Amino acid sequence: MENMQSVQVDIAEEEIKVSSFRYGLNAVLAFFGFSTKTHRASKKRAKLVGDIVTYIVLLFGAFLMIYPFWWMIAASFAQTGGQEGNNALSGLDWWPTPSAFGYDDAVGGFFRNYVVLFDRGFSGGIFDPSFSYWRAVANNLFYSIVPVVVGVITSAMAAFSFAKINWIGRNAVFMFLLAAIMVPGPSIMTTQYAMYQSFGFLNNWAVMVVPGLFGAIMTAFFIRQFLFGLPTSIIEAAKIDGAGYGRIFVGFILPLAMPAIVAQGLLSFMGCWNNYMGSYIFITGSSVWVNLPHAMTIMNSGTTFASDQGPILAAAVMCVLPVIILFAIFQKMIIGSLMLTGSKE
């Protein structure tokens, strides 16, 4: 008790010595979790203040990432050309004014830019007369579905071979394939261009579809890591019963590895859907085989919409929307499969 009383006396004397300004400042610091000589802060309060600061920083970072997308959606409904001006692109507006002028003085209002996009978004300029927005969407679906479905199955077959079948040189071949990932893509574009030209793939659908049919190294790598978590005893039992590797792959591996296969297929679909560089390098802008991202850049660089950016922004929204919807629906499967790729039997 005497010790406690002496400590309280010392604290009281310390408080008397400091000025009122300093005393008040120390009180404020203690409130926010910083202990001083005159005030003792609570650990819970210090943790609370730290959490508040962390959430403020995270919310600010989320705002920086979300706002450009929000602005793109808002501007796609705004007046961006004609006599009304170009106000959607003149500043960062929370919700630009919807278009009051019409398309050919007949259609206007909230969905004016989308009407223009769907009706004549890719007409004129260097585009083929038969090319339209819907043809660009159909090309994108063709380039994204066919190579992904066939390519992911091919990658899964390779992953099964590397994970569950013992053959001479298996690890060496796999390391060689992984080393190929380290080669920068631009360094082999000239060779790819010459090779595809000799095959007759340029300026048609084959250049965007055929290479993807043979799978991808990264897809095979992730599925291989997933297969390591599957018990080898199932494969051994199937072999004892007389099943071949083809039967084992179709009957056992595909059903068990379906979460990883679907997740990698979705990621591959997103990559193929947004493959602007492939179409830009190997397909000329006047061809009817350009994909949607490539057609958008041609539309943006043309004179038809030089002063009317609304349809271009509407095209950007329509291009991004399918990918966002797919990721929102299957995000748990994608994240879960990627977490399981580190498991090993």
N, C-alpha and C positions, 0 to 999 in steps of 0.2 A: 504493500500500500504506500509506503513511504517513497519507493522508487517511482510509482505511478504519479504521485503528487509532485515529485520533483520534475518529472518529465513534463507534466502539464504546466508547471511554473515556467520551465524553460521555454515552452512553446508560446506561452503568454508574453514572456519578455521579448521573444523573437518577433511576435506580431506587433508589439509596441514600437520596436526599433524601425521596422520597415515603414515606408510612406504609405499613405492611403491609396495612391495610384498603383503602386507595386502590389499592395495587398489585394486590390480589386483585380489586377491582371492575373495574379496567381490563382485567385478564385475562379476566374474564367477558364484558365488552363486546366485546373482541377476538374471543372465541370466537363471538359472535353476529354478527360482521361489522362492528363499529364500531371504527375505528382510534383509538388514543390516543397520547399522547406516549411511553408506555413499552411499548406493544405495537402491532404492525402486523397488521391483519386481512387475510385472503385475500379477493380479489374473488369467487372461487368460493363461499367460505363466506358472504359477504354476499348473493350471489344466492340461495343455497340458503335462507338464513333468510328473505329476502323472499318466495320462492316458498311456503315453509311458512306464513307469515302470510297470504298471499293465499288459499291453499287453505283455511285455517281459516275465513276470512271467507266464502268462497264456500260451504263446506259448511254453515256456520251459516245463511246465506241460503236454501240449498236445503232445509234442515230446516224453516225457517219456512214455506216454500211447500208442502212435501210433507206435513208432519204433519197439517194439517187434513183433507186428503183421506184419509190413513191412518186418522185418528180416525173419520171418517165411515164408512169400510168396517168398522172394528172395532166401532163402536157399532151398525151395522146387524145384527150377529149377537148383540147383547147383550140382557140382560134390561132392559127399560125401562118396565115397567108391571106392573099386577096387584099381588099381595101381595108380590112379590119386591122392589118398590121401583123407583126410577128411577136406578140407579147409573151407567148409561152417560153420563148427562148431568150428573152431579154433579161431575165433575172430568175432568182430562185423563188418561185411562187408556191404557196401551200396548196392552192387549188385554183389554177388559171380559169378565166371565164370561158364557158363553153362557146363554141363557134356560133355566131349569129348569122353568118353568111352561108349560102347554100352551095351545093355541088350542082353546077349548071343552073344555078338559081332555082333549083327544084327541091333539093334535099339539104337540110341544114340541121342545126341543133347539136345535141349532145353526141351523137354517133356519126357526125359528118365525116370525120377523118377515116373511120372504119368503112364507111360506105364507099369513099373514094378508093381506099386500098383494095377492097374486094372487087370493085367494078373495073378500075383502070390503073391500079397501082403500078403494074409492070408493063404498061403499054407505052409505045414510043421509044425514042432513043435508039440504043444499039440492040434492044431486045428483039427476039424473033416475034413476028406478028401474032403467032399462035401461042406465045408464052403468056401466062397469067399468074396471079397469086396462087390460085389453086394448083396449078402445075408445079410451082415451086414447093408447095406443101407436099404434094404427091412425090416429088423427087426426094424430099427430105425423109419422108416415111420409108421409101424404097431403100435409100442409102443407109437408113438406121436400123430397119427391122431385119432385112435379109442377111447382111454381114454379121449382125449381132447374134442372131439365132444360130446360124451355122458356125460362126467363129467361136462362140462361147462353148458350143459342144466340142469343137475341135480342140480348144484349149483344155477342156475338162478331160478329154481322152489323153492328151499329153501329160496333164497333171497326174492322172491315174498311173500312167506309165512311170513317171518320175518318182511317185510316192510309194506305190505298192508292188511294182514289178522289179525284180532284181535282174539286171542285164549288164553285161560288161561295158564299162565306160559311161554308165548312167550319170554319175555325179559330175564327170568331166564335161559331158555334153551339156548338162544343166548349168554348170558354171560358165561355159562358153556362151550360152544363150543369155544368161544374166549380164555377162560382160558386154553383150551387144546393146543393152539398154543404156550403157554409158556413152555410146556414140551419139553425138548431137544430130538431131534430125536434119537441120539445114545443110550439114556436111555431105549428106548423101542424096539431096534433092536433085542435083544435076544428073547423077547416075540413075535415079528413079525415073526422071523425065525421059532420059534416053531409052531406058528399058521399056517403059510403057509405050513410048512412041514406036519402038520396033515391034511390039506386040499388037499395035493398032488400038490401044486402049484410050488414047487421048480424045478429048471432046465428045465422050459418050459415057454411058452409065457404067461401063466395065471398070473404068479407072477408080470409081468410088465404091465398087462392090467386090470385085474379084480379090484384091489384096486382103480384105477383111475376112474372107472365107477361111483363111488358113490360121486364124486365131491370133492371139497376142501374148507376148512373153509375160507381161505383168499379170494378165488374167490367169494364165497357167500357174504362175508363181503363187498367187493368193489361193487358188483352188487347191494346189498341192499342199500348202500349209494347212488348209482345212482338212484334207484327206488324212494327214498325219494323225489327226485326232480320232479317226475311225478305227475300230479294232481290226487287226489283220486276221484274227481267228475266223471272221465271217468269210473272208476270201479263201482261206485255207480249207474251210469246211465245204465251200462251193466247189473248189477244185477236186476235193475227194469225191464229191458226188458226180464228177464228170463234166462240170460246167467249164467252158472256155472263157478266155478273158473278155471276149465280146459279150457273152451272156452275163458275166459278172458285172461288167460295166453298166449294161442296160438294166439288169435286174436288181443290182444292189447299190452300186456307186451313185448312179443318177438320182434315185430316190433319197438316199441318205445325204448326199451333198447338195440337194436342191436349194437350201437356203443360200449357200455360198454361190451357186451357179446363178440363181436369180439376182442376187445382189450385184455380182460382177456383170451380169447382162444389163442391168439398169445403168450401172456406171458406164458401160461401153455404149449404151444407147445415147446417154447424155453427150458423150464425146463425139459420136458420129453425127448427132443432131446439130451440134455446134461446130462441125468441121468446116470452118471457113477457108483455111489455108489450102486444103486438098482441092476444093473446087476452084479456088482462085488461081492455083498454079497449073492444074492439069486440064481445066475446061475454060474455054474462051467465054467472055461475057455475052456474046451474041448467040450462044448455043441454048437450046431448050433444056439441056441437062444440068444447068447450074442449080445449086441448092439454094435454100431460102436465105441463109446469111450472106452468101455471095450476091444474090439478087438484090438484097437490101442495100449493100454498098454501092452497086451500080445505080440503083434508084436514087441513092443519096447524092451521088456525084453527077447525075444528069441534070439537064436544064428544065425538065418537066416540073420538078418539085424543088427548084432552087430557092424559091421564096415561100414554099409551103411545106414545112417540116412535119406537120401533123400526121399525114399518112405514113411517113417514115417511122415516126415514133409509135404509131399504131402497129406497124409491121414488127417493130422491135418487141412490143408487148406480146403479140401473138407468137413470136418466135421463142420467147422465154417462158411463156405460160405453161406449155406441156411439160417442160423439164421440172418446173417448180411443183406442178401437181404430182408428178411421178415421185419426186423426192419426198414430198409431204406425206404421201400414202405409204411409201415403203422405207421411210427413214429408219425405223426400228430394225427392219430386216437387214438393211445395209450396214448399220452400225454394229449390230449383233454379229453378223458374219465376219466383219473385219476384226472384231475383238476375239473371235474364235480362231483366227488364222495363226495365232501364236501358240496354240495348243499342240502337243505332240504326244503320241502314245508312249 
